[in-house]
């Protein structure tokens, strides 16, 4: 019975999520057009600069001197349904340096310059026109950053764990001292009050991983030089996966009472029949919860990165509008604001990691709560 | 790349990486850390409880000690009192004994003196009798002619002796 209701629920969810990208695509394109329009006349394209800084890319740009771009190439993995356009191969694995920063094509692939698919890899048909996107599993900048941060996370926490097992009966020391209070905070202030003393232990690994993953990604995003600085937690794919984890865990740990409250809540009968108004509202709630988790983290981190970049680009906007002197003049103010936003972002990093974890714990707690 | 469009490639890698991270951390980090935290909490709470117990024990020991000290003091006082009494008794007894001994000695001496006095008197009487016999002899020899004088002298002598 439980599995059946979970199944129905999942199908419902997937239809909703399938619709999301379409809506998102629209807002995205209008947004970008707006930014480009405002600055097209200038030699310094602030909109492009900002968007490039906060978005994912196929190679990891380090620094540019004039026209020389130094960047770390990243692996590109593509699967095409039209092997005849790409030397009769379906699966293509190569380094992003083959594209020469998007200036040249490689094996019938190109980083698109057209509005609708800008920045994505597209296939080129026999006539030399862009013809749709291949199945793209490239290790982009964000993926590389996730790998790096995960290595750091694993190193930190495994060393803390080994210290904790070795230091039995002794006072905690070093890194252990830094991590353990946070772990205790998640346990005693987040998991226990929301999930309850009986069941919280089962969900602790997930909540802790979630919290520290988000926290580390947030911080790493704030360090402005490679191999850090990629906007991981401000990437909607990343927050979507995190939200999906919460969603699946909530769904699969939902008990009878939880599902009853969704499909057959205690409301007057005419709210459920002939139109199942309340069940629809409840189901929508179940889906909006992880959706809001996804958007909140994404938007907060994205906004932080954007504002910092905007303040930095103010210098260049001023210098291109009113000459270099104006650029220099505005730089102290712009740097001061950037530092302020940076510090604010440190705070936001903590808050967002906490909020995401707390809400996940709350949703799990709601799904596992006993009927009172 | 679109900012708000989820990218399937990123989602794919993120799913794999996050799942593996979750798995590894759960096994090699969270379990030992949470376990160590729990152990430490328990050991601290038991240590606190045992410390409380030890405190209570020390307090009771202290009370016991005080009681013992008070008892010891009382006992000491009793012993001292007894010793003093005994001393007084012994002294008194000794005095009494000495007294009785000395009075006995005096008595004995008195008796001896009396006996010796009696013996001396008897001796004296005997000597006196002998003396008187001697005197009588002398008188008799001297006063044979003078009978009156003889008697007078004897009487006078006897009288003198009786005075003793």
Interface residues (C-beta under 8 A of the other chain):
Chain A: X20 X21 X24 X25 X27 X28 X29 X31 X51 X54 X55 X56 X57 X77 X119 X120 X135 X136 X137 X138 X139 X140 X142 X143 X146 X147 X150 X153 X154 X157 X158 X160 X161 X162 X164 X165 X167 X168 X169 X179 X180 X183 X184 X187 X201 X204 X205 X206 X208 X209 X213 X235 X236 X237 X238 X240 X241 X242 X244 X245 X298 X302
Chain B: X1 X2 X3 X4 X5 X6 X7 X8 X9 X10 X11 X12 X13 X14 X15 X17 X18 X20 X21 X22 X24 X25 X26 X28 X29 X30 X31 X32 X33 X34 X35 X36 X37 X39 X43
